[in-house]
């Protein structure tokens, strides 16, 4: 199941600190960054999925905060 559907992706380079890379490698090795059921993915794909999930969660949180701010303004 693809969380993002069939959305065209844009390739962007990202820079992370060496300790962050070590952490991500460790999480992948330990299975803490999930591989889809029945699938085996290259590390690069797992990194991509993890970053996309972080962005998705941040966007959802931003929408939630904006809705809360709108409710607060309505109360005034």
Buried (B, 14 or more C-beta within 10 A) or exposed (E): EEEEEEEEEEEEEEEEEEEEEEEBBEBBEEEEBEEEEEEEBEEEEBBBBBBBBEEEEEEEEEEEEEEEEEEEEEEE
